Amino acid sequence: MVKRYAQAGVNIDAGNDFVKRIKEKVATTFSDAVLADIGAFGGFFNAKFGKIQDPVLVSSVDGVGTKLKVAFLLDKHDTIGQDLVNHCVNDIAVCGAQPLFFLDYFATGKLKPQVAESVVAGMVKACCENGCSLIGGETAEMPGFYRDDEYDIAGTIVGVVERKKIFDGKKVKVGDVLIGLPSNGLHTNGYSLAREVLFERYEVDDYIDELGSTVGEALLMIHRSYLGAIRLISSVSEVHAFAHITGGGIVGNTRRVIPPGSSLKIDWTRWERPAIFRVIQKTGNVPEDEMRKVFNLGVGIVIIASKRGVDKITEILRGANEAPFIIGEVVHDQDHIHNPKRIH
């Protein structure tokens, strides 16, 4: 009996159709540096960086974790690609880098071109918003490995920064102030705990007054990009470092850019947490220390700056409709009241 690939669950024609469907959308992200006319097994990008005298490439790779499970439950796939791109953009933006290009990986049990197209359309939207080119990707149909109605995505981003303008935490010193910029929800971290807690009591379409939305809508809030805000203040000399608040929470991530012998003193009462965090904590009786370790709790990035620069920095940010707030300071280790374990 003759066997064909399609009988094993892989539809090459569907894959080719998907590529055709997204080709024009992806092309809208191309900058002049994308060498789109070469056409081979890789994406080509012109490595001339104009006025940058000592360019350093900065890269990062990530996924969106089990936030995908919420997208599956809602059958809503047009924002998850934005989450992926914005998360990766933030990871290099806090280093001072401007994103250049992005590559994605999309794997599924059974390729559904409309769903995949919706996911990629989200990536295209975010790439355009961040001035980043989507120059390549991989679509893998893997029957028996993933469920037919589920998929996984990951992304790799590459950016560039002038070596002398890298934010690596070396300027941070005791006495520096921590300024937060708000998140709009969980972003892309803590979803395993959030789903465990919320879906024991609620359905994804349940409306909660405190949230002002359904559970699913609150959980699918798009991971913000902070690139614009970072670029506004990155040339201010009083800015010493940035931290993207992802898995590990405010303390775990901010500690990565402070010097040995120092720690963080955070006033957890200085800002109002988005309602989704209050609902999670109350519904699951989640301890406060666990909430702080798992979630961003309403802080998307932390800016570390000298005290003398705080007024200038906050004024610039407010002029761009941002809402900065002071959350604490860098202190000597012995002054730290929480004394969390150091991350190496």
Secondary structure, DSSP 8 states (H G I E B T S, - for coil): ----GGGGT--HHHHHHHHHHHHHHHHTT--TTB-TTS-SSS--B----TT-SSEEEEEEEEE-TTHHHHHHHHT--SSHHHHHHHHHHHHHHTTT-EEEEEEEEEEESS--HHHHHHHHHHHHHHHHHHT-EEEEEEEEE-BTTB-TT-EEEEEEEEEEEEGGG---STT--TT-EEEEEE-SS-TTS-HHHHHHHHTTT--TT-EETTTTEEHHHHHT------HHHHHHHTT-TTEEEEEE--TTHHHHHHGGGS-TTEEEEE-TTSS---HHHHHHHHHHT--HHHHHHH--TTEEEEEEE-GGGHHHHHHHHHHTT---EEEEEEEEGGG-SS------
